[in-house]
Amino acid sequence: MITDCGMSFRYAGLHCVSVTGWAKGASYKPGDDITNEPANHSWNAVHVDGNWYLLDCHWATRHDDSSDVRTDFDDYYFLTDPVEMIYSHFPEDAAWQLLESPWTGSKHVQQLVMSFLLLSNLYWIASVSKLSF
């Protein structure tokens, strides 16, 4: 289901939609096929300068109510690269994956959740390995 994000984006001159689907949140266990259950999350896609970008305001400011753990603002979930977002967020409508080759639900289930720190370190290792000494 896609819905308009509301007035704040229109005031800024941006088009935004709400994207529903499944997220591998804190209770997710590797191998759980969450796509066989009703969608459990929503996030946004925003159209800026002719391109669509993904953002998840909830995950950028989330905290654990059960343990009263608070986290600081995490801008990783604003304009997140779709190649990274797909590991944790799987939209009901494959078009909102924003990927050249969309994933199937079974491929999403098979993938481990990649954290921002892990992905950052993998990019760093890949860039260093291209250097010649």
N, C-alpha and C positions, 0 to 999 in steps of 0.2 A: 504494500500500500504506500502510495506517495502522496504527501500533503504539502501544502505551502508552509514555509517556516514562519511567516508572519511579517508584521509591520517593520520590525527593526531592520531587517535586511532590505526591505523595499525603500525605507528612508535613506539607506546607504547606497541605493541604486543597484543592488545585487539581487539576483534570483537565487532562491534557496529552496530545497525540498527536504522533507523528512523521509529517510529511508528506513524501512523496517526489515528485520531479519534476525539472525542469531549471532550472539557474541559469546566467545569463550571467556567467561568471567571467572570470578574467584572460586565458584563452586564447580567449575568444569574439571573433569578428569580425562586425561588422554584416552582417546578411543570412543568417548561418549558421542553417540550420533544425535546431536542436538537438533539436526534438521528434520528429524521424525517427530518433533514436538512443535507446538505452536511457537511462533516467533517470540523471542524473549528480550528484544532490545530494539532501540531505534537510534539513529545517528543522522547526520546531515550531509548533504552535498550542496556546494555553493558554486555558482557560476561567476567567475572573475576573469576579466580580460579574454573572453572567448573560450575559456577552459573550465571544466568541472573539477572540483577538489573535494576531498572528504574531510569531515571533522566530527569529533565526538566530544561535545562539551561536558557530558557526564563523566566520561573516563578522564578527562583532563583535570577534573576537580574532585574526583571520587575519594571516598574514605570508607573505612570499615566500621559500620555502626555497631556491630556485635562486640568489638573490642575497643571502641572509641578511639581508634587510630586515625589520625588526621595526616593527610599528605599535602605537600605544597602544590601549587599550580604546575601542571606539566604540559608545556606547549607542544609536545610530541603529537598530541591528538588533534592539532589544528593544521589543516592542509597536509595531512599524512599521505605519503606516497601510497597509491593503491596496491602496489606490489608488496608493501609491508602490511597494510591494513587487512588484507585478505586472510592473513594467518589468524586473526582474532575476530574479524567481523565478516559475516557471510550474508549478503542481502537476499531477500526473497526474489527480487527481480535481478537476474544476472547482469543486465545492462549497467546496474549501479556498482558493479565491481570495478568498473572503469579500467578493465584489463583488455589487452589486445586479444588474448585467448582466455575467456572466462573459465573459472573452475567449476567442477561439478560438486554437489554436496558430498559425495564420497571422497573426493580429493581433499576437500576442506577438513573432513573428519580425520583423515590420515595424517595431516600435518600437525606438528607440534606448534604451540603458541610461541612465537618469536617475540621476545621483549625488545624494547628500544635499545637497551644496553648491548644485548647480544648482536642485534643487527648493526649497530654502530661499530662494534669491535670487528665483525666480519668484513665490513666495508674498509676499515682501517687495514686489516690484514691483507685484503685484496689489493689495496693501493700500494702498500709497502712491498708486496711480492712483485710488483711491476717495476720497482726501482732497480737499477743496475748499480752494483758496488764495485 
